[in-house]
Amino acid sequence: MKISKNTCIDIISALLVSLFTYAALSKLSEYSTFKSQLERSPFLFHTAVFLAMWIPIIELTISLLLVFAKTRLYGLYASVVLMIMFTEYILAMLRFSYYIPCSCGGVLSAMSWNQHLIFNIFFTMLAIVALILQLQSARKQTLSKLAR
């Protein structure tokens, strides 16, 4: 059974929406813990209040962008960027930090840092695949419109 590009894009987008929405709502429901963990980060303590407020908002905004076909491309670009940033943060913490606080909420906080790194790499790759498929689909649509 062959799955179409659009179906793959829809499935990956739904997974990303689930991830970002869950992460954002977990952070908001445990806001004081989330902010406290950011304040303990050796790299983020000076921007903890700002990040604690804006990360969940950004995650929910990206989720909304991914839901609608007209804004999905923007959502996929933003997903890739955000996942790369989160992954780089984990890599920096693993490599350079003596203390590694977990600022994730819910089930994600139960993962080890190495598990979290693999999880993030997996979702980053999914977002990249969906972005490439979306760009190919958009290019094909543009070419077919030009051919008319």
C-alpha positions as CSV (number, residue, x, y, z in Angstrom):
1,M,0.0,0.0,0.0
2,K,1.5,3.3,-1.1
3,I,0.9,6.4,1.1
4,S,0.5,9.7,-0.8
5,K,2.8,12.7,0.0
6,N,-0.2,14.6,1.3
7,T,-1.1,11.8,3.6
8,C,2.5,11.7,5.0
9,I,2.4,15.5,5.4
10,D,-0.9,15.3,7.2
11,I,0.3,12.5,9.5
12,I,3.6,14.2,10.4
13,S,1.8,17.5,10.9
14,A,-0.7,15.8,13.3
15,L,2.2,14.3,15.2
16,L,3.9,17.7,15.5
17,V,0.7,19.4,16.6
18,S,0.2,16.7,19.2
19,L,3.8,17.1,20.4
20,F,3.8,20.9,20.6
21,T,0.3,21.2,22.1
22,Y,1.1,18.6,24.7
23,A,4.4,20.2,25.5
24,A,2.9,23.7,25.7
25,L,0.0,22.7,27.9
26,S,2.3,20.7,30.2
27,K,4.5,23.7,30.6
28,L,1.6,26.0,31.2
29,S,0.0,23.7,33.7
30,E,3.3,23.4,35.6
31,Y,4.4,26.9,34.9
32,S,6.2,27.7,38.2
33,T,8.2,24.4,37.9
34,F,8.9,25.1,34.2
35,K,10.2,28.6,35.0
36,S,12.1,27.4,38.0
37,Q,13.9,24.7,35.9
38,L,14.8,27.3,33.2
39,E,16.2,29.6,36.0
40,R,18.5,26.7,37.0
41,S,19.8,26.2,33.5
42,P,23.4,27.4,33.2
43,F,22.6,28.7,29.7
44,L,19.1,30.1,30.1
45,F,18.9,31.5,33.6
46,H,19.2,35.2,32.4
47,T,16.2,34.8,30.0
48,A,14.2,32.3,32.0
49,V,11.2,34.5,32.6
50,F,11.0,35.5,29.0
51,L,11.4,32.0,27.7
52,A,8.9,30.5,30.2
53,M,6.3,32.8,28.8
54,W,7.1,32.6,25.2
55,I,8.0,29.0,24.5
56,P,4.5,27.7,25.2
57,I,3.0,30.5,23.1
58,I,5.4,29.7,20.2
59,E,4.6,26.0,20.5
60,L,0.8,26.7,20.4
61,T,1.3,29.1,17.5
62,I,3.2,26.5,15.5
63,S,0.5,24.0,16.2
64,L,-2.1,26.4,14.8
65,L,0.0,27.0,11.7
66,L,0.3,23.2,11.1
67,V,-3.5,22.7,11.4
68,F,-4.4,24.8,8.4
69,A,-3.3,23.9,4.8
70,K,-2.7,27.6,3.9
71,T,-0.2,28.1,6.8
72,R,1.2,24.6,7.0
73,L,4.4,25.4,5.2
74,Y,5.2,28.2,7.7
75,G,4.4,25.8,10.5
76,L,6.7,23.2,9.1
77,Y,9.6,25.7,8.7
78,A,9.0,26.8,12.3
79,S,8.8,23.2,13.5
80,V,12.2,22.4,12.0
81,V,13.7,25.6,13.5
82,L,12.3,25.0,16.9
83,M,13.2,21.3,17.0
84,I,16.7,22.1,15.9
85,M,17.0,24.7,18.7
86,F,15.7,22.3,21.3
87,T,18.0,19.6,20.1
88,E,21.0,21.9,20.1
89,Y,20.1,23.0,23.7
90,I,20.1,19.3,24.8
91,L,23.5,18.7,23.1
92,A,25.0,21.8,24.8
93,M,23.6,20.7,28.1
94,L,25.0,17.2,27.7
95,R,28.4,18.4,26.6
96,F,29.0,21.5,28.7
97,S,26.8,21.6,31.8
98,Y,27.6,20.2,35.2
99,Y,23.9,20.4,36.2
100,I,21.2,19.5,33.8
101,P,17.7,20.6,34.9
102,C,14.8,19.2,32.9
103,S,12.4,22.0,31.9
104,C,10.1,19.7,30.0
105,G,6.6,18.9,31.2
106,G,4.5,15.8,31.5
107,V,5.7,12.5,30.2
108,L,8.7,14.1,28.4
109,S,10.3,15.0,31.8
110,A,10.5,11.3,32.6
111,M,12.9,10.7,29.7
112,S,16.7,10.7,30.3
113,W,18.6,13.4,28.5
114,N,19.9,10.8,26.0
115,Q,16.4,9.5,25.3
116,H,15.2,13.1,25.0
117,L,18.0,13.7,22.4
118,I,17.0,10.7,20.3
119,F,13.3,11.8,20.6
120,N,14.1,15.3,19.4
121,I,16.3,14.1,16.6
122,F,13.5,11.8,15.5
123,F,10.9,14.6,15.5
124,T,13.3,17.0,13.8
125,M,13.8,14.4,11.0
126,L,10.0,14.0,10.7
127,A,9.6,17.7,10.4
128,I,12.3,17.9,7.8
129,V,10.7,15.1,5.8
130,A,7.3,16.8,5.9
131,L,8.8,20.1,4.9
132,I,10.5,18.6,1.9
133,L,7.3,16.8,0.9
134,Q,5.3,20.0,1.3
135,L,7.8,22.0,-0.8
136,Q,7.7,19.3,-3.5
137,S,3.9,19.4,-3.5
138,A,3.9,23.2,-3.7
139,R,6.4,23.2,-6.5
140,K,4.3,20.6,-8.4
141,Q,1.2,22.7,-8.0
142,T,3.0,25.8,-9.2
143,L,4.3,24.1,-12.3
144,S,0.8,22.7,-13.1
145,K,-0.7,26.1,-12.8
146,L,2.0,27.5,-15.1
147,A,1.3,24.8,-17.7
148,R,-2.3,25.7,-18.0
